[in-house]
């Protein structure tokens, strides 16, 4: 597991993330060579599907960047699938409450902390045989804040154990607040 993003945060260093919206391993490899701290494969709005995910991760793994995926929605199967494929962290859109944030963290965590099912064929290859023992401590979880309701519940969302960070979704949040997205 790549913990570079978590280490940078622990040291108080700013980090830069890039987004990949095309299902192309060569484009992913080029992006990975640019020196970003993290790279996010966009499974929500990107023009790609689950079959694109593994080749893209393989193309980027040697870069040293923390590899993330934004799942389409708060769905246990989607969260578990990207983790089993080999991402280092997950961004989940439209988290509006602490209860939803807690469900998301649960989907990304093995028991006893969570409800993630054990099936990490690829994760065992890159994370090692002890992957299940350290996955809960190394997986990075981001809740996206994109609605007025999420803003109202922000303090409670931020207090959810196991949630590492938030990601503000400026376009959806702008629409939710009656503004024009930019």
Contact map, one row per residue, 1 for C-alpha under 8 A:
11100000000000000000000000000000000000000000000000000000000000000000000000000000000000010000000000000000000000000000000000000110000000100110000000000000000000000000000000000000000000
11111000000000000000000000000000000000000000000000000000000000011110000000000000000000010000000000000000000000000000000000000000000000000100000000000000000000000000000000000000000000
11111110000000000000000000000000000000000000000000000000000000000100000000000000000000010000000000000000000000000000000000000000000000000100000000000000000000000000000000000000000000
01111111000000000000000000000000000010000000000000000000000000011100000000000000000000000000000000000000000000000000000000000000000000000000000000000000000000000000000000000000000000
01111111100000100000000000000000000011000000000000000000000000001100000000000000000000000000000000000000000000000000000000000000000000000000000000000000000000000000000000000000000000
00111111110000000000000000000000000000000000000000000000000000000000000000000000000000000000000000000000000000000000000000000000000000000001000000000000000000000000000000000000000000
00111111111000000000000000000000000000000000000000000000000000000000000000000000000000000000000000000000000000000000000000000000000000000000000000000000000000000000000000000000000000
00011111111111100000000000000000000000000000000000000000000000000000000000000000000000000000000000000000000000000000000000000000000000000000000000000000000000000000000000000000000000
00001111111111100000000000000000000000000000000000000000000000000000000000000000000000000000000000000000000000000000000000000000000000000000000000000000000000000000000000000000000000
00000111111110000000000000000000000000000000000000000000000000000000000000000000000000000000000000000000000000000000000000000000000000000000000000000000000000000000000000000000000000
00000011111110000000000000000000000000000000000000000000000000000000000000000000000000000000000000000000000000000000000000000000000000000000000000000000000000000000000000000000000000
00000001111111000000000000000000000000000000000000000000000000000000000000000000000000000000000000000000000000000000000000000000000000000000000000000000000000000000000000000000000000
00000001111111100000000000000000000000000000000000000000000000000000000000000000000000000000000000000000000000000000000000000000000000000000000000000000000000000000000000000000000000
00000001100111110000000000000000000000000000000000000000000000000000000000000000000000000000000000000000000000000000000000000000000000000000000000000000000000000000000000000000000000
00001001100011111000000000000000000111000000000000000000000000000000000000000000000000000000000000000000000000000000000000000000000000000000000000000000000000000000000000000000000000
00000000000001111100000000000000000111000000000000000000000000000000000000000000000000000000000000000000000000000000000000000000000000000000000000000000000000000000000000000000000000
00000000000000111110000000000000000111110000000000000000000000000000000000000000000000000000000000000000000000000000000000000000000000000000000000000000000000000000000000000000000000
00000000000000011111000000000010000101110000000000000000000000000000000000000000000000000000000000000000000000000000000000000000000000000000000000000000000000000000000000000000000000
00000000000000001111100000000000000000111100000000000000000000000000000000000000000000000000000000000000000000000000000000000000000000000000000000000000000000000000000000000000000000
00000000000000000111111000010000000000111100010000000000000000000000000000000000000000000000000000000000000000000000000000000000000000000000000000000000000000000000000000000000000000
00000000000000000011111000000000000000001110111100000000000000000000000000000000000000000000000000000000000000000000000000000000000000000000000000000000000000000000000000000000000000
00000000000000000001111100100000000000000000011100000000000000000000000000000000000000000000000000000000000000000000000000000000000000000000000000000000000000000000000000000000000000
00000000000000000001111110000000000000000000011110011001000000000000000000000000000000000000000000000000000000000000000000000000000000000000000000000000000000000000000000000000000000
00000000000000000000011111110000000000000000000000010001000000000000000000000000000000000000000000000000000000000000000000000000000000000000000000000000000000000000000000000000000000
00000000000000000000001111111000000000000000000000010011111000000000000000000000000000000000000000000000000000000000000000000000000000000000000000000000000000000000000000000000000000
00000000000000000000000111111100000000000000000000000001001000000000000000000000000000000000000000000000000000000000000000000000000000000000000000000000000000000000000000000000000000
00000000000000000000010111111110000000000000000000000000000000000000000000000000000000000000000000000000000000000000000000000000000000000000000000000000000000000000000000000000000000
00000000000000000001000111111111000000000000000000000001101100000000000000000000000000000000000000000000000000000000000000000000000000000000000000000000000000000000000000000000000000
00000000000000000000000011111111100000000000000000000001001100000000000000000000000000000000000000000000000000000000000000000000000000000000000000000000000000000000000000000000000000
00000000000000000000000001111111110000000000000000000000000000000000000000000000000000000000000000000000000000000000000000000000000000000000000000000000000000000000000000000000000000
00000000000000000100000000111111110000000000000000000000000000000000000000000000000000000000000000000000000000000000000000000000000000000000000000000000000000000000000000000000000000
00000000000000000000000000011111111100100000000000000000000100101000000000000000000000000000000000000000000000000000000000000000000000000000000000000000000000000000000000000000000000
00000000000000000000000000001111111100000000000000000000000000100000000000000000000000000000000000000000000000000000000000000000000000000000000000000000000000000000000000000000000000
00000000000000000000000000000111111100000000000000000000000000000000000000000000000000000000000000000000000000000000000000000000000000000000000000000000000000000000000000000000000000
00000000000000000000000000000001111110000000000000000000000000101000000000000000000000000000000000000000000000000000000000000000000000000000000000000000000000000000000000000000000000
00000000000000111100000000000001111111100000000000000000000000001000000000000000000000000000000000000000000000000000000000000000000000000000000000000000000000000000000000000000000000
00011000000000111000000000000000001111100000000000000000000000011100000000000000000000000000000000000000000000000000000000000000000000000000000000000000000000000000000000000000000000
00001000000000111100000000000000000111110000000000000000000000001111000000000000000000000000000000000000000000000000000000000000000000000000000000000000000000000000000000000000000000
00000000000000001111000000000001000111111000000000000000000000001111000000000000000000000000000000000000000000000000000000000000000000000000000000000000000000000000000000000000000000
00000000000000001111000000000000000001111100000000000000000000000011110000000000000000000000000000000000000000000000000000000000000000000000000000000000000000000000000000000000000000
00000000000000000011100000000000000000111110010000001000000000000011110000000000000000000000000000000000000000000000000000000000000000000000000000000000000000000000000000000000000000
00000000000000000011100000000000000000011111110100000000000000000000111000000000000000000000000000000000000000000000000000000000000000000000000000000000000000000000000000000000000000
00000000000000000000100000000000000000001111111111000000000000000000111100000000000000000000000000000000000000000000000000000000000000000000000000000000000000000000000000000000000000
00000000000000000000000000000000000000000111110000000000000000000000011110000000000000000000000000000000000000000000000000000000000000000000000000000000000000000000000000000000000000
00000000000000000000100000000000000000000111111000000000000000000000000100000000000000000000000000000000000000000000000000000000000000000000000000000000000000000000000000000000000000
00000000000000000001111000000000000000001111111100000000000000000000000000000000000000000000000000000000000000000000000000000000000000000000000000000000000000000000000000000000000000
00000000000000000000111000000000000000000010111110000000000000000000000000000000000000000000000000000000000000000000000000000000000000000000000000000000000000000000000000000000000000
00000000000000000000111000000000000000000110011111110000000000000000000000000000000000000000000000000000000000000000000000000000000000000000000000000000000000000000000000000000000000
00000000000000000000001000000000000000000010001111111000000000000000000000000000000000000000000000000000000000000000000000000000000000000000000000000000000000000000000000000000000000
00000000000000000000000000000000000000000010000111111100000000000000000000000000000000000000000000000000000000000000000000000000000000000000000000000000000000000000000000000000000000
00000000000000000000000000000000000000000000000111111110000000000000000000000000000000000000000000000000000000000000000000000000000000000000000000000000000000000000000000000000000000
00000000000000000000001110000000000000000000000111111111000000000000000000000000000000000000000000000000000000000000000000000000000000000000000000000000000000000000000000000000000000
00000000000000000000001000000000000000001000000011111111100000000000000000000000010010000000000000000000000000000000000000000000000000000000000000000000000000000000000000000000000000
00000000000000000000000000000000000000000000000001111111110000000000000000000000000011000000000000000000000000000000000000000000000000000000000000000000000000000000000000000000000000
00000000000000000000000010000000000000000000000000111111111000000000000000000000000000000000000000000000000000000000000000000000000000000000000000000000000000000000000000000000000000
00000000000000000000001111011000000000000000000000011111111100000000000000000000000000000000000000000000000000000000000000000000000000000000000000000000000000000000000000000000000000
00000000000000000000000010010000000000000000000000001111111110000010000000000000000001100000000000000000000000000000000000000000000000000000000000000000000000000000000000000000000000
00000000000000000000000010000000000000000000000000000111111110000000000000000000000000000000000000000000000000000000000000000000000000000000000000000000000000000000000000000000000000
00000000000000000000000011011000000000000000000000000011111111000000000000000000000000000000000000000000000000000000000000000000000000000000000000000000000000000000000000000000000000
00000000000000000000000000011001000000000000000000000001111111101010000000000000000000000000000000000000000000000000000000000000000000000000000000000000000000000000000000000000000000
00000000000000000000000000000000000000000000000000000000111111111010000000000000000000000000000000000000000000000000000000000000000000000000000000000000000000000000000000000000000000
00000000000000000000000000000000000000000000000000000000001111110000000000000000000000000000000000000000000000000000000000000000000000000000000000000000000000000000000000000000000000
00000000000000000000000000000001101000000000000000000000000111111000000000000000000000000000000000000000000000000000000000000000000000000000000000000000000000000000000000000000000000
01010000000000000000000000000000000010000000000000000000000011111100000000000000000000000000000000000000000000000000000000000000000000000000000000000000000000000000000000000000000000
01011000000000000000000000000001001111100000000000000000000110111110000000000000000000000000000000000000000000000000000000000000000000000000000000000000000000000000000000000000000000
01111000000000000000000000000000000011100000000000000000000000011111000000000000000000011000000000000000000000000000000000000000000000000000000000000000000000000000000000000000000000
01000000000000000000000000000000000001111000000000000000100110001111100000000000000000111000000000000000000000000000000000000000000000000000000000000000000000000000000000000000000000
00000000000000000000000000000000000001111000000000000000000000000111110000000000000000111110000000000000000000000000000000000000000000000000000000000000000000000000000000000000000000
00000000000000000000000000000000000000011110000000000000000000000011111000000000010000101110000000000000000000000000000000000000000000000000000000000000000000000000000000000000000000
00000000000000000000000000000000000000011111000000000000000000000001111100000000000000000111100000000000000000000000000000000000000000000000000000000000000000000000000000000000000000
00000000000000000000000000000000000000000111000000000000000000000000111111000110010000000111100000000000000000000000000000000000000000000000000000000000000000000000000000000000000000
00000000000000000000000000000000000000000011100000000000000000000000011111000100000000000001100000000000000000000000000000000000000000000000000000000000000000000000000000000000000000
00000000000000000000000000000000000000000001000000000000000000000000001111100100000000000001110000000000000000000000000000000000000000000000000000000000000000000000000000000000000000
00000000000000000000000000000000000000000000000000000000000000000000001111110110000000000001111000010001000000000000000000000000000000000000000000000000000000000000000000000000000000
00000000000000000000000000000000000000000000000000000000000000000000000011111110000000000000000000000001000000000000000000000000000000000000000000000000000000000000000000000000000000
00000000000000000000000000000000000000000000000000000000000000000000000001111111000000000000000000000001001000000001000000000000000000000000000000000000000000000000000000000000000000
00000000000000000000000000000000000000000000000000000000000000000000000000111111100000000000000000000000000000000000000000000000000000000000000000000000000000000000000000000000000000
00000000000000000000000000000000000000000000000000000000000000000000001111111111110000000000000000000000000000000000000000000000000000000000000000000000000000000000000000000000000000
00000000000000000000000000000000000000000000000000000000000000000000001001111111111000000100000000000001001100000000000000000000000000000000000000000000000000000000000000000000000000
00000000000000000000000000000000000000000000000000000000000000000000000000011111111100000000000000000000001100000001100000000000000000000000000000000000000000000000000000000000000000
00000000000000000000000000000000000000000000000000000000000000000000000000001111111110000000000000000000000000000000000000000000000000000000000000000000000000000000000000000000000000
00000000000000000000000000000000000000000000000000001000000000000000101000000111111111100100000000000000000000000000000000000000000000000000000000000000000000000000000000000000000000
00000000000000000000000000000000000000000000000000000000000000000000000000000011111111111100000000000000000100000000000100100000000000000000000000000000000000000000000000000000000000
00000000000000000000000000000000000000000000000000000000000000000000000000000001111111100000000000000000000000000000001111100000000000000000000000000000000000000000000000000000000000
00000000000000000000000000000000000000000000000000001100000000000000000000000000111111100000000000000000000000000000000111100000000000000000000000000000000000000000000000000000000000
00000000000000000000000000000000000000000000000000000100100000000000000000000000011111110000000000000000000000000000000101100100000000000000000000000000000000000000000000000000000000
00000000000000000000000000000000000000000000000000000000100000000011100000000000011111111100000000000000000000000000000000000000000000000000000000000000000000000000000000000000000000
11100000000000000000000000000000000000000000000000000000000000000111000000000000001001111100000000000000000000000000000000000000000000000111000000000000000000000000000000000000000000
00000000000000000000000000000000000000000000000000000000000000000111100000000000001000111110000000000000000000000000000000000000000000000011110000000000000000000000000000000000000000
00000000000000000000000000000000000000000000000000000000000000000001111000000010011000111111000000000000000100000000000000000000000000000011110000000000000000000000000000000000000000
00000000000000000000000000000000000000000000000000000000000000000001111000000000000000001111100000000000000000000000000000000000000000000000111100000000000000000000001000000000000000
00000000000000000000000000000000000000000000000000000000000000000000011111000000000000000111111000000001000000000000000000000000000000000000111100000000000000000000000000000000000000
00000000000000000000000000000000000000000000000000000000000000000000011111000000000000000011111000000000000000000000000000000000000000000000001111000000000000000000000000000000000000
00000000000000000000000000000000000000000000000000000000000000000000000011000000000000000001111100000000000000000000000000000000000000000000001111100100000000000000000000000000000000
00000000000000000000000000000000000000000000000000000000000000000000000001000000000000000001111110011000000000000000000000000000000000000000001111000100000000000000000000000000000000
00000000000000000000000000000000000000000000000000000000000000000000000000000000000000000000011111011000000000000000000000000000000000000000000011101110100010000000000000000000000000
00000000000000000000000000000000000000000000000000000000000000000000000000000000000000000000001111111000000000000000000000000000000000000000000000001100110110000000000000000000000000
00000000000000000000000000000000000000000000000000000000000000000000000000000000000000000000000111111100000000000000000000000000000000000000000000000000100111110000000000000000000000
00000000000000000000000000000000000000000000000000000000000000000000000000000000000000000000000011111110000000000000000000000000000000000000000000000000000010000000000000000000000000
00000000000000000000000000000000000000000000000000000000000000000000000001000000000000000000001111111111000000000000000000000000000000000000000000000000000000000000000000000000000000
00000000000000000000000000000000000000000000000000000000000000000000000000000000000000000000001111111111100000000000000000000000000000000000001000000000000010010010000000000000000000
00000000000000000000000000000000000000000000000000000000000000000000000000000000000000000000000001111111110000000000000000000000000000000000000000000000000000011010000000000000000000
00000000000000000000000000000000000000000000000000000000000000000000000000000000000000000000000000111111111000000000000000000000000000000000000000000000000000000000000000000000000000
00000000000000000000000000000000000000000000000000000000000000000000000001110010000000000001000000011111111100000000000000000000000000000000000000000000000000000000000000000000000000
00000000000000000000000000000000000000000000000000000000000000000000000000000000000000000000000000001111111110000100000000000000000000000000100000000000000000000110000000000000000000
00000000000000000000000000000000000000000000000000000000000000000000000000000000000000000000000000000111111111001111000000000000000000000000000000000000000000000000000000000000000000
00000000000000000000000000000000000000000000000000000000000000000000000000010011000000000000000000000011111111000111000000000000000000000000000000000000000000000000000000000000000000
00000000000000000000000000000000000000000000000000000000000000000000000000000011001000000100000000000001111111000111000000000000000000010010100000000000000000000000000000000000000000
00000000000000000000000000000000000000000000000000000000000000000000000000000000000000000000000000000000111111101111000000000000000000110000000000000000000000000000000000000000000000
00000000000000000000000000000000000000000000000000000000000000000000000000000000000000000000000000000000011111111111110000000000000100110000000000000000000000000000000000000000000000
00000000000000000000000000000000000000000000000000000000000000000000000000000000000000000000000000000000000011111111000000000000000000000000000000000000000000000000000000000000000000
00000000000000000000000000000000000000000000000000000000000000000000000000000000000000000000000000000000000001111110000000000000000000000000000000000000000000000000000000000000000000
00000000000000000000000000000000000000000000000000000000000000000000000000000000000000000000000000000000010011111110000000000000000000010000000000000000000000000000000000000000000000
00000000000000000000000000000000000000000000000000000000000000000000000000000000000000000000000000000000111111111111000000000000000000000000000000000000000000000000000000000000000000
00000000000000000000000000000000000000000000000000000000000000000000000000000000000000000000000000000000011111111111100000000000000000000000000000000000000000000000000000000000000000
00000000000000000000000000000000000000000000000000000000000000000000000000010001000000000000000000000000011111100111110000000000000000000000000000000000000000000000000000000000000000
00000000000000000000000000000000000000000000000000000000000000000000000000000001000000000000000000000000000001000011111000000000000000000000000000000000000000000000000000000000000000
00000000000000000000000000000000000000000000000000000000000000000000000000000000000000000000000000000000000001000001111100000000000000000000000000000000000000000000000000000000000000
00000000000000000000000000000000000000000000000000000000000000000000000000000000000100000000000000000000000000000000111110000000000000000000000000000000000000000000000000000000000000
00000000000000000000000000000000000000000000000000000000000000000000000000000000001111000000000000000000000000000000011111110000000000000000000000000000000000000000000000000000000000
00000000000000000000000000000000000000000000000000000000000000000000000000000000000110000000000000000000000000000000001111111000000000000000000000000000000000000000000000000000000000
00000000000000000000000000000000000000000000000000000000000000000000000000000000000111000000000000000000000000000000000111111100000000000000000000000000000000000000000000000000000000
00000000000000000000000000000000000000000000000000000000000000000000000000000000001111000000000000000000000000000000000111111111001000000000000000000000000000000000000000000000000000
00000000000000000000000000000000000000000000000000000000000000000000000000000000000000000000000000000000000000000000000111111111111000000000000000000000000000000000000000000000000000
00000000000000000000000000000000000000000000000000000000000000000000000000000000000000000000000000000000000000000000000011111111100000000000000000000000000000000000000000000000000000
10000000000000000000000000000000000000000000000000000000000000000000000000000000000001000000000000000000000000000000000001111111000000000000000000000000000000000000000000000000000000
10000000000000000000000000000000000000000000000000000000000000000000000000000000000000000000000000000000000000000000000000111111111000000000000000000000000000000000000000000000000000
00000000000000000000000000000000000000000000000000000000000000000000000000000000000000000000000000000000000000000000000000111111111000000000000000000000000000000000000000000000000000
00000000000000000000000000000000000000000000000000000000000000000000000000000000000000000000000000000000000000000000000000011011111100000000000000000000000000000000000000000000000000
00000000000000000000000000000000000000000000000000000000000000000000000000000000000000000000000000000000000000000000000000010011111111000000000000000000000000000000000000000000000000
00000000000000000000000000000000000000000000000000000000000000000000000000000000000000000000000000000000000000000000000000110011111111100000000000000000000000000000000000000000000000
00000000000000000000000000000000000000000000000000000000000000000000000000000000000000000000000000000000000001000000000000000000111111110000000000000000000000000000000000000000000000
00000000000000000000000000000000000000000000000000000000000000000000000000000000000000000000000000000000000000000000000000000000011111110000000000000000000000000000000000000000000000
00000000000000000000000000000000000000000000000000000000000000000000000000000000000000000000000000000000000000000000000000000000011111111100000000000000000000000000000000000000000000
10000000000000000000000000000000000000000000000000000000000000000000000000000000000000000000000000000000000011000000000000000000001111111110000000000000000000000000000000000000000000
00000000000000000000000000000000000000000000000000000000000000000000000000000000000000000000000000000000000111001000000000000000000111111110000000000000000000000000000000000000000000
00000000000000000000000000000000000000000000000000000000000000000000000000000000000000000000000000000000000000000000000000000000000001111110000000000000000000000000000000000000000000
11100000000000000000000000000000000000000000000000000000000000000000000000000000000000010000000000000000000000000000000000000000000001111111000000000000000000000000000000000000000000
10000000000000000000000000000000000000000000000000000000000000000000000000000000000000011100000000000000000100000000000000000000000000111111100000000000000000000000000000000000000000
00000100000000000000000000000000000000000000000000000000000000000000000000000000000000011100000000000000000000000000000000000000000000000111110000000000000000000011000000000000000000
00000000000000000000000000000000000000000000000000000000000000000000000000000000000000001111000000000000100100000000000000000000000000000011111000000000000000000111100000000000000000
00000000000000000000000000000000000000000000000000000000000000000000000000000000000000001111000000000000000000000000000000000000000000000001111100000000000000000011111000000000000000
00000000000000000000000000000000000000000000000000000000000000000000000000000000000000000011111000001000000000000000000000000000000000000000111110000000000000000010111000000000000000
00000000000000000000000000000000000000000000000000000000000000000000000000000000000000000011111000000000000000000000000000000000000000000000011111000000000000000000011110000000000000
00000000000000000000000000000000000000000000000000000000000000000000000000000000000000000000111100000000000000000000000000000000000000000000001111100110000000000000011110001000000000
00000000000000000000000000000000000000000000000000000000000000000000000000000000000000000000111100000000000000000000000000000000000000000000000111110110000000000000000111111001000000
00000000000000000000000000000000000000000000000000000000000000000000000000000000000000000000010100000000000000000000000000000000000000000000000011111110000000000000000000011001100000
00000000000000000000000000000000000000000000000000000000000000000000000000000000000000000000000000000000000000000000000000000000000000000000000001111111000000000000000000001001100000
00000000000000000000000000000000000000000000000000000000000000000000000000000000000000000000000110000000000000000000000000000000000000000000000000111111100000000000000000000000000000
00000000000000000000000000000000000000000000000000000000000000000000000000000000000000000000011110000000000000000000000000000000000000000000000011111111110010000000000000000000000000
00000000000000000000000000000000000000000000000000000000000000000000000000000000000000000000000100000000000000000000000000000000000000000000000011111111110000000000000000000000000000
00000000000000000000000000000000000000000000000000000000000000000000000000000000000000000000000000000000000000000000000000000000000000000000000000011111111000000000000000000000000000
00000000000000000000000000000000000000000000000000000000000000000000000000000000000000000000000111000000000000000000000000000000000000000000000000001111111110000000000000000000000000
00000000000000000000000000000000000000000000000000000000000000000000000000000000000000000000000010000000000000000000000000000000000000000000000000000111111111000000000000000000000000
00000000000000000000000000000000000000000000000000000000000000000000000000000000000000000000000000000000000000000000000000000000000000000000000000000001111111100000000000000000000000
00000000000000000000000000000000000000000000000000000000000000000000000000000000000000000000000011000000000000000000000000000000000000000000000000000000111111110000000000000000000000
00000000000000000000000000000000000000000000000000000000000000000000000000000000000000000000000111101000000000000000000000000000000000000000000000000100111111110000000000000000000000
00000000000000000000000000000000000000000000000000000000000000000000000000000000000000000000000001000000000000000000000000000000000000000000000000000000011111110010110000000000000000
00000000000000000000000000000000000000000000000000000000000000000000000000000000000000000000000001000000000000000000000000000000000000000000000000000000001111111010000000000000000000
00000000000000000000000000000000000000000000000000000000000000000000000000000000000000000000000001001100000000000000000000000000000000000000000000000000000111111110000000000000000000
00000000000000000000000000000000000000000000000000000000000000000000000000000000000000000000000000000100000000000000000000000000000000000000000000000000000000111110000000000000000000
00000000000000000000000000000000000000000000000000000000000000000000000000000000000000000000000000000000100000000000000000000000000000000000100000000000000000011111000000000000000000
00000000000000000000000000000000000000000000000000000000000000000000000000000000000000000000000000001100100000000000000000000000000000000001111000000000000001111111100000000000000000
00000000000000000000000000000000000000000000000000000000000000000000000000000000000000000000000000000000000000000000000000000000000000000001110000000000000000000111110000000000000000
00000000000000000000000000000000000000000000000000000000000000000000000000000000000000000000000000000000000000000000000000000000000000000000111000000000000001000011111000000000000000
00000000000000000000000000000000000000000000000000000000000000000000000000000000000000000000000000000000000000000000000000000000000000000000011110000000000001000001111100000000000000
00000000000000000000000000000000000000000000000000000000000000000000000000000000000000000010000000000000000000000000000000000000000000000000011110000000000000000000111110000000000000
00000000000000000000000000000000000000000000000000000000000000000000000000000000000000000000000000000000000000000000000000000000000000000000000111000000000000000000011111001000000000
00000000000000000000000000000000000000000000000000000000000000000000000000000000000000000000000000000000000000000000000000000000000000000000000111000000000000000000001111111000000000
00000000000000000000000000000000000000000000000000000000000000000000000000000000000000000000000000000000000000000000000000000000000000000000000001000000000000000000000111111100000011
00000000000000000000000000000000000000000000000000000000000000000000000000000000000000000000000000000000000000000000000000000000000000000000000001000000000000000000000011111110000111
00000000000000000000000000000000000000000000000000000000000000000000000000000000000000000000000000000000000000000000000000000000000000000000000001100000000000000000000011111111000010
00000000000000000000000000000000000000000000000000000000000000000000000000000000000000000000000000000000000000000000000000000000000000000000000011110000000000000000000111111111100000
00000000000000000000000000000000000000000000000000000000000000000000000000000000000000000000000000000000000000000000000000000000000000000000000000000000000000000000000001111111111110
00000000000000000000000000000000000000000000000000000000000000000000000000000000000000000000000000000000000000000000000000000000000000000000000000000000000000000000000000111111111110
00000000000000000000000000000000000000000000000000000000000000000000000000000000000000000000000000000000000000000000000000000000000000000000000001110000000000000000000000011111111000
00000000000000000000000000000000000000000000000000000000000000000000000000000000000000000000000000000000000000000000000000000000000000000000000000110000000000000000000000001111111000
00000000000000000000000000000000000000000000000000000000000000000000000000000000000000000000000000000000000000000000000000000000000000000000000000000000000000000000000000000111111100
00000000000000000000000000000000000000000000000000000000000000000000000000000000000000000000000000000000000000000000000000000000000000000000000000000000000000000000000000000111111110
00000000000000000000000000000000000000000000000000000000000000000000000000000000000000000000000000000000000000000000000000000000000000000000000000000000000000000000000000100110011111
00000000000000000000000000000000000000000000000000000000000000000000000000000000000000000000000000000000000000000000000000000000000000000000000000000000000000000000000001110110001111
00000000000000000000000000000000000000000000000000000000000000000000000000000000000000000000000000000000000000000000000000000000000000000000000000000000000000000000000001100000000111
